[in-house]
Amino acid sequence: MGEWKCKKCGYTVKEETPPEECPFCKEKCEFVDVTCYIPDCGKTGSDNRLA
Ligand SMILES: [Zn+2]
């Protein structure tokens, strides 16, 4: 299970693959893989893709 974050609004979804359409924006947004880069994961390393 991966975690994907909408580049536009920051909405995250937990799916194996990113959704075609952001549930929040209702648009085809670009999603970045934030799996294990989020604080909840327990890892503290920052990822510049989240900036
Ligand atoms: Zn979005």
mmCIF file of the protein (N, C-alpha, C, O) and its ligand, coordinates in Angstrom:
data_MODEL
# 
_entry.id   MODEL 
# 
loop_
_entity.id 
_entity.type 
_entity.pdbx_number_of_molecules 
1 polymer     1 
2 non-polymer 1 
# 
_entity_poly.entity_id                      1 
_entity_poly.type                           'polypeptide(L)' 
_entity_poly.nstd_linkage                   no 
_entity_poly.nstd_monomer                   no 
_entity_poly.pdbx_seq_one_letter_code       MGEWKCKKCGYTVKEETPPEECPFCKEKCEFVDVTCYIPDCGKTGSDNRLA 
_entity_poly.pdbx_seq_one_letter_code_can   MGEWKCKKCGYTVKEETPPEECPFCKEKCEFVDVTCYIPDCGKTGSDNRLA 
_entity_poly.pdbx_strand_id                 A 
# 
loop_
_entity_poly_seq.entity_id 
_entity_poly_seq.num 
_entity_poly_seq.mon_id 
_entity_poly_seq.hetero 
1 1  MET n 
1 2  GLY n 
1 3  GLU n 
1 4  TRP n 
1 5  LYS n 
1 6  CYS n 
1 7  LYS n 
1 8  LYS n 
1 9  CYS n 
1 10 GLY n 
1 11 TYR n 
1 12 THR n 
1 13 VAL n 
1 14 LYS n 
1 15 GLU n 
1 16 GLU n 
1 17 THR n 
1 18 PRO n 
1 19 PRO n 
1 20 GLU n 
1 21 GLU n 
1 22 CYS n 
1 23 PRO n 
1 24 PHE n 
1 25 CYS n 
1 26 LYS n 
1 27 GLU n 
1 28 LYS n 
1 29 CYS n 
1 30 GLU n 
1 31 PHE n 
1 32 VAL n 
1 33 ASP n 
1 34 VAL n 
1 35 THR n 
1 36 CYS n 
1 37 TYR n 
1 38 ILE n 
1 39 PRO n 
1 40 ASP n 
1 41 CYS n 
1 42 GLY n 
1 43 LYS n 
1 44 THR n 
1 45 GLY n 
1 46 SER n 
1 47 ASP n 
1 48 ASN n 
1 49 ARG n 
1 50 LEU n 
1 51 ALA n 
# 
loop_
_struct_asym.id 
_struct_asym.entity_id 
A 1 
B 2 
# 
loop_
_chem_comp.id 
_chem_comp.type 
_chem_comp.mon_nstd_flag 
ALA 'L-peptide linking' y 
ARG 'L-peptide linking' y 
ASN 'L-peptide linking' y 
ASP 'L-peptide linking' y 
CYS 'L-peptide linking' y 
GLU 'L-peptide linking' y 
GLY 'peptide linking'   y 
ILE 'L-peptide linking' y 
LEU 'L-peptide linking' y 
LYS 'L-peptide linking' y 
MET 'L-peptide linking' y 
PHE 'L-peptide linking' y 
PRO 'L-peptide linking' y 
SER 'L-peptide linking' y 
THR 'L-peptide linking' y 
TRP 'L-peptide linking' y 
TYR 'L-peptide linking' y 
VAL 'L-peptide linking' y 
ZN  non-polymer         . 
# 
_pdbx_entity_nonpoly.entity_id   2 
_pdbx_entity_nonpoly.name        ? 
_pdbx_entity_nonpoly.comp_id     ZN 
# 
_pdbx_nonpoly_scheme.asym_id         B 
_pdbx_nonpoly_scheme.entity_id       2 
_pdbx_nonpoly_scheme.mon_id          ZN 
_pdbx_nonpoly_scheme.ndb_seq_num     1 
_pdbx_nonpoly_scheme.pdb_seq_num     101 
_pdbx_nonpoly_scheme.auth_seq_num    101 
_pdbx_nonpoly_scheme.pdb_mon_id      ZN 
_pdbx_nonpoly_scheme.auth_mon_id     ZN 
_pdbx_nonpoly_scheme.pdb_strand_id   A 
_pdbx_nonpoly_scheme.pdb_ins_code    . 
# 
loop_
_atom_site.group_PDB 
_atom_site.id 
_atom_site.type_symbol 
_atom_site.label_atom_id 
_atom_site.label_alt_id 
_atom_site.label_comp_id 
_atom_site.label_asym_id 
_atom_site.label_entity_id 
_atom_site.label_seq_id 
_atom_site.pdbx_PDB_ins_code 
_atom_site.Cartn_x 
_atom_site.Cartn_y 
_atom_site.Cartn_z 
_atom_site.occupancy 
_atom_site.B_iso_or_equiv 
_atom_site.pdbx_formal_charge 
_atom_site.auth_seq_id 
_atom_site.auth_comp_id 
_atom_site.auth_asym_id 
_atom_site.auth_atom_id 
_atom_site.pdbx_PDB_model_num 
ATOM   1   N  N  . MET A 1 1  ? 0.838   -1.203 0.000   1.00 0.00 ? 1   MET A N  1 
ATOM   2   C  CA . MET A 1 1  ? 0.000   0.000  0.000   1.00 0.00 ? 1   MET A CA 1 
ATOM   3   C  C  . MET A 1 1  ? 0.870   1.248  0.000   1.00 0.00 ? 1   MET A C  1 
ATOM   4   O  O  . MET A 1 1  ? 1.734   1.410  0.862   1.00 0.00 ? 1   MET A O  1 
ATOM   5   N  N  . GLY A 1 2  ? 0.645   2.109  -0.947  1.00 0.00 ? 2   GLY A N  1 
ATOM   6   C  CA . GLY A 1 2  ? 1.422   3.335  -1.015  1.00 0.00 ? 2   GLY A CA 1 
ATOM   7   C  C  . GLY A 1 2  ? 0.601   4.524  -0.558  1.00 0.00 ? 2   GLY A C  1 
ATOM   8   O  O  . GLY A 1 2  ? -0.597  4.422  -0.296  1.00 0.00 ? 2   GLY A O  1 
ATOM   9   N  N  . GLU A 1 3  ? 1.269   5.626  -0.473  1.00 0.00 ? 3   GLU A N  1 
ATOM   10  C  CA . GLU A 1 3  ? 0.581   6.854  -0.116  1.00 0.00 ? 3   GLU A CA 1 
ATOM   11  C  C  . GLU A 1 3  ? 0.933   7.924  -1.135  1.00 0.00 ? 3   GLU A C  1 
ATOM   12  O  O  . GLU A 1 3  ? 2.096   8.126  -1.483  1.00 0.00 ? 3   GLU A O  1 
ATOM   13  N  N  . TRP A 1 4  ? -0.099  8.597  -1.599  1.00 0.00 ? 4   TRP A N  1 
ATOM   14  C  CA . TRP A 1 4  ? 0.079   9.560  -2.673  1.00 0.00 ? 4   TRP A CA 1 
ATOM   15  C  C  . TRP A 1 4  ? -0.450  10.912 -2.251  1.00 0.00 ? 4   TRP A C  1 
ATOM   16  O  O  . TRP A 1 4  ? -1.501  11.022 -1.620  1.00 0.00 ? 4   TRP A O  1 
ATOM   17  N  N  . LYS A 1 5  ? 0.288   11.924 -2.607  1.00 0.00 ? 5   LYS A N  1 
ATOM   18  C  CA . LYS A 1 5  ? -0.114  13.270 -2.224  1.00 0.00 ? 5   LYS A CA 1 
ATOM   19  C  C  . LYS A 1 5  ? -0.344  14.126 -3.462  1.00 0.00 ? 5   LYS A C  1 
ATOM   20  O  O  . LYS A 1 5  ? 0.476   14.168 -4.378  1.00 0.00 ? 5   LYS A O  1 
ATOM   21  N  N  . CYS A 1 6  ? -1.480  14.804 -3.459  1.00 0.00 ? 6   CYS A N  1 
ATOM   22  C  CA . CYS A 1 6  ? -1.807  15.706 -4.561  1.00 0.00 ? 6   CYS A CA 1 
ATOM   23  C  C  . CYS A 1 6  ? -0.877  16.913 -4.502  1.00 0.00 ? 6   CYS A C  1 
ATOM   24  O  O  . CYS A 1 6  ? -0.743  17.563 -3.465  1.00 0.00 ? 6   CYS A O  1 
ATOM   25  N  N  . LYS A 1 7  ? -0.241  17.199 -5.625  1.00 0.00 ? 7   LYS A N  1 
ATOM   26  C  CA . LYS A 1 7  ? 0.690   18.323 -5.668  1.00 0.00 ? 7   LYS A CA 1 
ATOM   27  C  C  . LYS A 1 7  ? -0.035  19.654 -5.531  1.00 0.00 ? 7   LYS A C  1 
ATOM   28  O  O  . LYS A 1 7  ? 0.548   20.658 -5.122  1.00 0.00 ? 7   LYS A O  1 
ATOM   29  N  N  . LYS A 1 8  ? -1.282  19.645 -5.871  1.00 0.00 ? 8   LYS A N  1 
ATOM   30  C  CA . LYS A 1 8  ? -2.030  20.891 -5.908  1.00 0.00 ? 8   LYS A CA 1 
ATOM   31  C  C  . LYS A 1 8  ? -2.596  21.256 -4.533  1.00 0.00 ? 8   LYS A C  1 
ATOM   32  O  O  . LYS A 1 8  ? -2.423  22.381 -4.064  1.00 0.00 ? 8   LYS A O  1 
ATOM   33  N  N  . CYS A 1 9  ? -3.262  20.312 -3.901  1.00 0.00 ? 9   CYS A N  1 
ATOM   34  C  CA . CYS A 1 9  ? -3.949  20.642 -2.646  1.00 0.00 ? 9   CYS A CA 1 
ATOM   35  C  C  . CYS A 1 9  ? -3.337  19.964 -1.428  1.00 0.00 ? 9   CYS A C  1 
ATOM   36  O  O  . CYS A 1 9  ? -3.650  20.329 -0.295  1.00 0.00 ? 9   CYS A O  1 
ATOM   37  N  N  . GLY A 1 10 ? -2.479  18.994 -1.645  1.00 0.00 ? 10  GLY A N  1 
ATOM   38  C  CA . GLY A 1 10 ? -1.855  18.324 -0.518  1.00 0.00 ? 10  GLY A CA 1 
ATOM   39  C  C  . GLY A 1 10 ? -2.664  17.165 0.039   1.00 0.00 ? 10  GLY A C  1 
ATOM   40  O  O  . GLY A 1 10 ? -2.278  16.557 1.036   1.00 0.00 ? 10  GLY A O  1 
ATOM   41  N  N  . TYR A 1 11 ? -3.757  16.866 -0.588  1.00 0.00 ? 11  TYR A N  1 
ATOM   42  C  CA . TYR A 1 11 ? -4.592  15.748 -0.167  1.00 0.00 ? 11  TYR A CA 1 
ATOM   43  C  C  . TYR A 1 11 ? -3.830  14.440 -0.365  1.00 0.00 ? 11  TYR A C  1 
ATOM   44  O  O  . TYR A 1 11 ? -3.185  14.241 -1.394  1.00 0.00 ? 11  TYR A O  1 
ATOM   45  N  N  . THR A 1 12 ? -3.908  13.552 0.622   1.00 0.00 ? 12  THR A N  1 
ATOM   46  C  CA . THR A 1 12 ? -3.215  12.278 0.472   1.00 0.00 ? 12  THR A CA 1 
ATOM   47  C  C  . THR A 1 12 ? -4.209  11.131 0.395   1.00 0.00 ? 12  THR A C  1 
ATOM   48  O  O  . THR A 1 12 ? -5.250  11.135 1.050   1.00 0.00 ? 12  THR A O  1 
ATOM   49  N  N  . VAL A 1 13 ? -3.861  10.163 -0.415  1.00 0.00 ? 13  VAL A N  1 
ATOM   50  C  CA . VAL A 1 13 ? -4.686  8.970  -0.549  1.00 0.00 ? 13  VAL A CA 1 
ATOM   51  C  C  . VAL A 1 13 ? -3.812  7.746  -0.335  1.00 0.00 ? 13  VAL A C  1 
ATOM   52  O  O  . VAL A 1 13 ? -2.643  7.725  -0.722  1.00 0.00 ? 13  VAL A O  1 
ATOM   53  N  N  . LYS A 1 14 ? -4.394  6.728  0.286   1.00 0.00 ? 14  LYS A N  1 
ATOM   54  C  CA . LYS A 1 14 ? -3.660  5.489  0.500   1.00 0.00 ? 14  LYS A CA 1 
ATOM   55  C  C  . LYS A 1 14 ? -4.164  4.434  -0.470  1.00 0.00 ? 14  LYS A C  1 
ATOM   56  O  O  . LYS A 1 14 ? -5.183  3.780  -0.249  1.00 0.00 ? 14  LYS A O  1 
ATOM   57  N  N  . GLU A 1 15 ? -3.420  4.296  -1.539  1.00 0.00 ? 15  GLU A N  1 
ATOM   58  C  CA . GLU A 1 15 ? -3.760  3.326  -2.578  1.00 0.00 ? 15  GLU A CA 1 
ATOM   59  C  C  . GLU A 1 15 ? -2.459  2.754  -3.121  1.00 0.00 ? 15  GLU A C  1 
ATOM   60  O  O  . GLU A 1 15 ? -1.376  3.290  -2.886  1.00 0.00 ? 15  GLU A O  1 
ATOM   61  N  N  . GLU A 1 16 ? -2.591  1.667  -3.842  1.00 0.00 ? 16  GLU A N  1 
ATOM   62  C  CA . GLU A 1 16 ? -1.386  1.112  -4.448  1.00 0.00 ? 16  GLU A CA 1 
ATOM   63  C  C  . GLU A 1 16 ? -0.917  1.972  -5.607  1.00 0.00 ? 16  GLU A C  1 
ATOM   64  O  O  . GLU A 1 16 ? 0.278   2.072  -5.884  1.00 0.00 ? 16  GLU A O  1 
ATOM   65  N  N  . THR A 1 17 ? -1.869  2.582  -6.272  1.00 0.00 ? 17  THR A N  1 
ATOM   66  C  CA . THR A 1 17 ? -1.536  3.471  -7.386  1.00 0.00 ? 17  THR A CA 1 
ATOM   67  C  C  . THR A 1 17 ? -2.273  4.792  -7.176  1.00 0.00 ? 17  THR A C  1 
ATOM   68  O  O  . THR A 1 17 ? -3.346  4.804  -6.573  1.00 0.00 ? 17  THR A O  1 
ATOM   69  N  N  . PRO A 1 18 ? -1.729  5.884  -7.653  1.00 0.00 ? 18  PRO A N  1 
ATOM   70  C  CA . PRO A 1 18 ? -2.390  7.176  -7.471  1.00 0.00 ? 18  PRO A CA 1 
ATOM   71  C  C  . PRO A 1 18 ? -3.699  7.239  -8.250  1.00 0.00 ? 18  PRO A C  1 
ATOM   72  O  O  . PRO A 1 18 ? -3.810  6.670  -9.336  1.00 0.00 ? 18  PRO A O  1 
ATOM   73  N  N  . PRO A 1 19 ? -4.678  7.925  -7.697  1.00 0.00 ? 19  PRO A N  1 
ATOM   74  C  CA . PRO A 1 19 ? -5.968  8.039  -8.401  1.00 0.00 ? 19  PRO A CA 1 
ATOM   75  C  C  . PRO A 1 19 ? -5.829  8.914  -9.640  1.00 0.00 ? 19  PRO A C  1 
ATOM   76  O  O  . PRO A 1 19 ? -4.976  9.799  -9.699  1.00 0.00 ? 19  PRO A O  1 
ATOM   77  N  N  . GLU A 1 20 ? -6.669  8.657  -10.610 1.00 0.00 ? 20  GLU A N  1 
ATOM   78  C  CA . GLU A 1 20 ? -6.613  9.467  -11.830 1.00 0.00 ? 20  GLU A CA 1 
ATOM   79  C  C  . GLU A 1 20 ? -7.097  10.876 -11.533 1.00 0.00 ? 20  GLU A C  1 
ATOM   80  O  O  . GLU A 1 20 ? -6.625  11.861 -12.102 1.00 0.00 ? 20  GLU A O  1 
ATOM   81  N  N  . GLU A 1 21 ? -8.046  10.932 -10.630 1.00 0.00 ? 21  GLU A N  1 
ATOM   82  C  CA . GLU A 1 21 ? -8.645  12.216 -10.310 1.00 0.00 ? 21  GLU A CA 1 
ATOM   83  C  C  . GLU A 1 21 ? -8.569  12.437 -8.811  1.00 0.00 ? 21  GLU A C  1 
ATOM   84  O  O  . GLU A 1 21 ? -8.928  11.560 -8.026  1.00 0.00 ? 21  GLU A O  1 
ATOM   85  N  N  . CYS A 1 22 ? -8.098  13.617 -8.417  1.00 0.00 ? 22  CYS A N  1 
ATOM   86  C  CA . CYS A 1 22 ? -7.999  13.923 -7.001  1.00 0.00 ? 22  CYS A CA 1 
ATOM   87  C  C  . CYS A 1 22 ? -9.393  14.049 -6.397  1.00 0.00 ? 22  CYS A C  1 
ATOM   88  O  O  . CYS A 1 22 ? -10.219 14.808 -6.905  1.00 0.00 ? 22  CYS A O  1 
ATOM   89  N  N  . PRO A 1 23 ? -9.668  13.307 -5.309  1.00 0.00 ? 23  PRO A N  1 
ATOM   90  C  CA . PRO A 1 23 ? -10.989 13.363 -4.674  1.00 0.00 ? 23  PRO A CA 1 
ATOM   91  C  C  . PRO A 1 23 ? -11.309 14.739 -4.095  1.00 0.00 ? 23  PRO A C  1 
ATOM   92  O  O  . PRO A 1 23 ? -12.472 15.092 -3.901  1.00 0.00 ? 23  PRO A O  1 
ATOM   93  N  N  . PHE A 1 24 ? -10.273 15.493 -3.830  1.00 0.00 ? 24  PHE A N  1 
ATOM   94  C  CA . PHE A 1 24 ? -10.471 16.812 -3.222  1.00 0.00 ? 24  PHE A CA 1 
ATOM   95  C  C  . PHE A 1 24 ? -10.608 17.891 -4.285  1.00 0.00 ? 24  PHE A C  1 
ATOM   96  O  O  . PHE A 1 24 ? -11.529 18.705 -4.229  1.00 0.00 ? 24  PHE A O  1 
ATOM   97  N  N  . CYS A 1 25 ? -9.703  17.902 -5.247  1.00 0.00 ? 25  CYS A N  1 
ATOM   98  C  CA . CYS A 1 25 ? -9.713  18.918 -6.315  1.00 0.00 ? 25  CYS A CA 1 
ATOM   99  C  C  . CYS A 1 25 ? -10.751 18.609 -7.380  1.00 0.00 ? 25  CYS A C  1 
ATOM   100 O  O  . CYS A 1 25 ? -11.209 19.501 -8.094  1.00 0.00 ? 25  CYS A O  1 
ATOM   101 N  N  . LYS A 1 26 ? -11.119 17.332 -7.481  1.00 0.00 ? 26  LYS A N  1 
ATOM   102 C  CA . LYS A 1 26 ? -12.003 16.882 -8.561  1.00 0.00 ? 26  LYS A CA 1 
ATOM   103 C  C  . LYS A 1 26 ? -11.391 17.169 -9.923  1.00 0.00 ? 26  LYS A C  1 
ATOM   104 O  O  . LYS A 1 26 ? -12.088 17.431 -10.903 1.00 0.00 ? 26  LYS A O  1 
ATOM   105 N  N  . GLU A 1 27 ? -10.077 17.111 -9.950  1.00 0.00 ? 27  GLU A N  1 
ATOM   106 C  CA . GLU A 1 27 ? -9.360  17.349 -11.200 1.00 0.00 ? 27  GLU A CA 1 
ATOM   107 C  C  . GLU A 1 27 ? -8.288  16.285 -11.351 1.00 0.00 ? 27  GLU A C  1 
ATOM   108 O  O  . GLU A 1 27 ? -7.985  15.544 -10.415 1.00 0.00 ? 27  GLU A O  1 
ATOM   109 N  N  . LYS A 1 28 ? -7.733  16.226 -12.525 1.00 0.00 ? 28  LYS A N  1 
ATOM   110 C  CA . LYS A 1 28 ? -6.621  15.303 -12.741 1.00 0.00 ? 28  LYS A CA 1 
ATOM   111 C  C  . LYS A 1 28 ? -5.340  15.981 -12.275 1.00 0.00 ? 28  LYS A C  1 
ATOM   112 O  O  . LYS A 1 28 ? -4.675  16.686 -13.034 1.00 0.00 ? 28  LYS A O  1 
ATOM   113 N  N  . CYS A 1 29 ? -5.018  15.753 -11.035 1.00 0.00 ? 29  CYS A N  1 
ATOM   114 C  CA . CYS A 1 29 ? -3.843  16.386 -10.446 1.00 0.00 ? 29  CYS A CA 1 
ATOM   115 C  C  . CYS A 1 29 ? -2.654  15.443 -10.546 1.00 0.00 ? 29  CYS A C  1 
ATOM   116 O  O  . CYS A 1 29 ? -2.789  14.247 -10.805 1.00 0.00 ? 29  CYS A O  1 
ATOM   117 N  N  . GLU A 1 30 ? -1.498  16.027 -10.332 1.00 0.00 ? 30  GLU A N  1 
ATOM   118 C  CA . GLU A 1 30 ? -0.299  15.203 -10.294 1.00 0.00 ? 30  GLU A CA 1 
ATOM   119 C  C  . GLU A 1 30 ? -0.102  14.723 -8.861  1.00 0.00 ? 30  GLU A C  1 
ATOM   120 O  O  . GLU A 1 30 ? -0.133  15.516 -7.920  1.00 0.00 ? 30  GLU A O  1 
ATOM   121 N  N  . PHE A 1 31 ? 0.097   13.433 -8.708  1.00 0.00 ? 31  PHE A N  1 
ATOM   122 C  CA . PHE A 1 31 ? 0.311   12.870 -7.386  1.00 0.00 ? 31  PHE A CA 1 
ATOM   123 C  C  . PHE A 1 31 ? 1.764   12.458 -7.210  1.00 0.00 ? 31  PHE A C  1 
ATOM   124 O  O  . PHE A 1 31 ? 2.381   11.900 -8.117  1.00 0.00 ? 31  PHE A O  1 
ATOM   125 N  N  . VAL A 1 32 ? 2.300   12.741 -6.030  1.00 0.00 ? 32  VAL A N  1 
ATOM   126 C  CA . VAL A 1 32 ? 3.663   12.322 -5.748  1.00 0.00 ? 32  VAL A CA 1 
ATOM   127 C  C  . VAL A 1 32 ? 3.626   11.217 -4.698  1.00 0.00 ? 32  VAL A C  1 
ATOM   128 O  O  . VAL A 1 32 ? 2.787   11.217 -3.797  1.00 0.00 ? 32  VAL A O  1 
ATOM   129 N  N  . ASP A 1 33 ? 4.539   10.297 -4.836  1.00 0.00 ? 33  ASP A N  1 
ATOM   130 C  CA . ASP A 1 33 ? 4.634   9.185  -3.906  1.00 0.00 ? 33  ASP A CA 1 
ATOM   131 C  C  . ASP A 1 33 ? 5.253   9.673  -2.594  1.00 0.00 ? 33  ASP A C  1 
ATOM   132 O  O  . ASP A 1 33 ? 6.422   10.059 -2.552  1.00 0.00 ? 33  ASP A O  1 
ATOM   133 N  N  . VAL A 1 34 ? 4.464   9.650  -1.542  1.00 0.00 ? 34  VAL A N  1 
ATOM   134 C  CA . VAL A 1 34 ? 4.987   10.100 -0.252  1.00 0.00 ? 34  VAL A CA 1 
ATOM   135 C  C  . VAL A 1 34 ? 5.079   8.934  0.733   1.00 0.00 ? 34  VAL A C  1 
ATOM   136 O  O  . VAL A 1 34 ? 5.169   9.131  1.944   1.00 0.00 ? 34  VAL A O  1 
ATOM   137 N  N  . THR A 1 35 ? 5.054   7.739  0.197   1.00 0.00 ? 35  THR A N  1 
ATOM   138 C  CA . THR A 1 35 ? 5.154   6.563  1.037   1.00 0.00 ? 35  THR A CA 1 
ATOM   139 C  C  . THR A 1 35 ? 6.418   6.609  1.901   1.00 0.00 ? 35  THR A C  1 
ATOM   140 O  O  . THR A 1 35 ? 7.528   6.747  1.386   1.00 0.00 ? 35  THR A O  1 
ATOM   141 N  N  . CYS A 1 36 ? 6.240   6.494  3.181   1.00 0.00 ? 36  CYS A N  1 
ATOM   142 C  CA . CYS A 1 36 ? 7.347   6.487  4.128   1.00 0.00 ? 36  CYS A CA 1 
ATOM   143 C  C  . CYS A 1 36 ? 8.111   7.807  4.188   1.00 0.00 ? 36  CYS A C  1 
ATOM   144 O  O  . CYS A 1 36 ? 9.204   7.871  4.751   1.00 0.00 ? 36  CYS A O  1 
ATOM   145 N  N  . TYR A 1 37 ? 7.535   8.859  3.610   1.00 0.00 ? 37  TYR A N  1 
ATOM   146 C  CA . TYR A 1 37 ? 8.165   10.159 3.741   1.00 0.00 ? 37  TYR A CA 1 
ATOM   147 C  C  . TYR A 1 37 ? 7.298   11.050 4.627   1.00 0.00 ? 37  TYR A C  1 
ATOM   148 O  O  . TYR A 1 37 ? 7.620   12.210 4.884   1.00 0.00 ? 37  TYR A O  1 
ATOM   149 N  N  . ILE A 1 38 ? 6.203   10.476 5.079   1.00 0.00 ? 38  ILE A N  1 
ATOM   150 C  CA . ILE A 1 38 ? 5.314   11.235 5.947   1.00 0.00 ? 38  ILE A CA 1 
ATOM   151 C  C  . ILE A 1 38 ? 5.667   10.965 7.400   1.00 0.00 ? 38  ILE A C  1 
ATOM   152 O  O  . ILE A 1 38 ? 6.159   9.883  7.719   1.00 0.00 ? 38  ILE A O  1 
ATOM   153 N  N  . PRO A 1 39 ? 5.427   11.922 8.285   1.00 0.00 ? 39  PRO A N  1 
ATOM   154 C  CA . PRO A 1 39 ? 5.770   11.754 9.706   1.00 0.00 ? 39  PRO A CA 1 
ATOM   155 C  C  . PRO A 1 39 ? 5.137   10.511 10.327  1.00 0.00 ? 39  PRO A C  1 
ATOM   156 O  O  . PRO A 1 39 ? 5.739   9.877  11.194  1.00 0.00 ? 39  PRO A O  1 
ATOM   157 N  N  . ASP A 1 40 ? 3.934   10.163 9.894   1.00 0.00 ? 40  ASP A N  1 
ATOM   158 C  CA . ASP A 1 40 ? 3.232   9.013  10.462  1.00 0.00 ? 40  ASP A CA 1 
ATOM   159 C  C  . ASP A 1 40 ? 3.976   7.711  10.244  1.00 0.00 ? 40  ASP A C  1 
ATOM   160 O  O  . ASP A 1 40 ? 3.777   6.733  10.964  1.00 0.00 ? 40  ASP A O  1 
ATOM   161 N  N  . CYS A 1 41 ? 4.821   7.716  9.253   1.00 0.00 ? 41  CYS A N  1 
ATOM   162 C  CA . CYS A 1 41 ? 5.552   6.503  8.914   1.00 0.00 ? 41  CYS A CA 1 
ATOM   163 C  C  . CYS A 1 41 ? 6.590   6.170  9.975   1.00 0.00 ? 41  CYS A C  1 
ATOM   164 O  O  . CYS A 1 41 ? 7.024   5.023  10.089  1.00 0.00 ? 41  CYS A O  1 
ATOM   165 N  N  . GLY A 1 42 ? 6.985   7.166  10.744  1.00 0.00 ? 42  GLY A N  1 
ATOM   166 C  CA . GLY A 1 42 ? 7.983   6.931  11.772  1.00 0.00 ? 42  GLY A CA 1 
ATOM   167 C  C  . GLY A 1 42 ? 9.371   7.333  11.343  1.00 0.00 ? 42  GLY A C  1 
ATOM   168 O  O  . GLY A 1 42 ? 10.295  7.353  12.156  1.00 0.00 ? 42  GLY A O  1 
ATOM   169 N  N  . LYS A 1 43 ? 9.527   7.654  10.075  1.00 0.00 ? 43  LYS A N  1 
ATOM   170 C  CA . LYS A 1 43 ? 10.828  8.111  9.587   1.00 0.00 ? 43  LYS A CA 1 
ATOM   171 C  C  . LYS A 1 43 ? 10.869  9.637  9.661   1.00 0.00 ? 43  LYS A C  1 
ATOM   172 O  O  . LYS A 1 43 ? 9.880   10.319 9.396   1.00 0.00 ? 43  LYS A O  1 
ATOM   173 N  N  . THR A 1 44 ? 12.007  10.132 10.018  1.00 0.00 ? 44  THR A N  1 
ATOM   174 C  CA . THR A 1 44 ? 12.104  11.572 10.223  1.00 0.00 ? 44  THR A CA 1 
ATOM   175 C  C  . THR A 1 44 ? 12.754  12.294 9.059   1.00 0.00 ? 44  THR A C  1 
ATOM   176 O  O  . THR A 1 44 ? 12.781  13.524 9.018   1.00 0.00 ? 44  THR A O  1 
ATOM   177 N  N  . GLY A 1 45 ? 13.271  11.536 8.124   1.00 0.00 ? 45  GLY A N  1 
ATOM   178 C  CA . GLY A 1 45 ? 13.919  12.156 6.983   1.00 0.00 ? 45  GLY A CA 1 
ATOM   179 C  C  . GLY A 1 45 ? 12.938  12.967 6.157   1.00 0.00 ? 45  GLY A C  1 
ATOM   180 O  O  . GLY A 1 45 ? 11.811  12.538 5.908   1.00 0.00 ? 45  GLY A O  1 
ATOM   181 N  N  . SER A 1 46 ? 13.372  14.126 5.743   1.00 0.00 ? 46  SER A N  1 
ATOM   182 C  CA . SER A 1 46 ? 12.489  14.947 4.929   1.00 0.00 ? 46  SER A CA 1 
ATOM   183 C  C  . SER A 1 46 ? 12.717  14.645 3.457   1.00 0.00 ? 46  SER A C  1 
ATOM   184 O  O  . SER A 1 46 ? 13.798  14.221 3.049   1.00 0.00 ? 46  SER A O  1 
ATOM   185 N  N  . ASP A 1 47 ? 11.702  14.867 2.693   1.00 0.00 ? 47  ASP A N  1 
ATOM   186 C  CA . ASP A 1 47 ? 11.794  14.618 1.275   1.00 0.00 ? 47  ASP A CA 1 
ATOM   187 C  C  . ASP A 1 47 ? 11.453  15.883 0.535   1.00 0.00 ? 47  ASP A C  1 
ATOM   188 O  O  . ASP A 1 47 ? 10.400  16.477 0.767   1.00 0.00 ? 47  ASP A O  1 
ATOM   189 N  N  . ASN A 1 48 ? 12.330  16.306 -0.352  1.00 0.00 ? 48  ASN A N  1 
ATOM   190 C  CA . ASN A 1 48 ? 12.084  17.590 -1.017  1.00 0.00 ? 48  ASN A CA 1 
ATOM   191 C  C  . ASN A 1 48 ? 10.892  17.556 -1.961  1.00 0.00 ? 48  ASN A C  1 
ATOM   192 O  O  . ASN A 1 48 ? 10.443  18.601 -2.431  1.00 0.00 ? 48  ASN A O  1 
ATOM   193 N  N  . ARG A 1 49 ? 10.377  16.366 -2.241  1.00 0.00 ? 49  ARG A N  1 
ATOM   194 C  CA . ARG A 1 49 ? 9.196   16.292 -3.075  1.00 0.00 ? 49  ARG A CA 1 
ATOM   195 C  C  . ARG A 1 49 ? 7.975   16.816 -2.343  1.00 0.00 ? 49  ARG A C  1 
ATOM   196 O  O  . ARG A 1 49 ? 6.955   17.139 -2.953  1.00 0.00 ? 49  ARG A O  1 
ATOM   197 N  N  . LEU A 1 50 ? 8.097   16.896 -1.002  1.00 0.00 ? 50  LEU A N  1 
ATOM   198 C  CA . LEU A 1 50 ? 6.970   17.373 -0.204  1.00 0.00 ? 50  LEU A CA 1 
ATOM   199 C  C  . LEU A 1 50 ? 6.995   18.879 -0.036  1.00 0.00 ? 50  LEU A C  1 
ATOM   200 O  O  . LEU A 1 50 ? 6.033   19.469 0.457   1.00 0.00 ? 50  LEU A O  1 
ATOM   201 N  N  . ALA A 1 51 ? 8.082   19.498 -0.439  1.00 0.00 ? 51  ALA A N  1 
ATOM   202 C  CA . ALA A 1 51 ? 8.220   20.928 -0.224  1.00 0.00 ? 51  ALA A CA 1 
ATOM   203 C  C  . ALA A 1 51 ? 7.217   21.715 -1.070  1.00 0.00 ? 51  ALA A C  1 
ATOM   204 O  O  . ALA A 1 51 ? 7.192   22.944 -1.014  1.00 0.00 ? 51  ALA A O  1 
HETATM 205 ZN ZN . ZN  B 2 .  ? -5.910  17.726 -5.157  1.00 0.00 2 101 ZN  A ZN 1 
# 
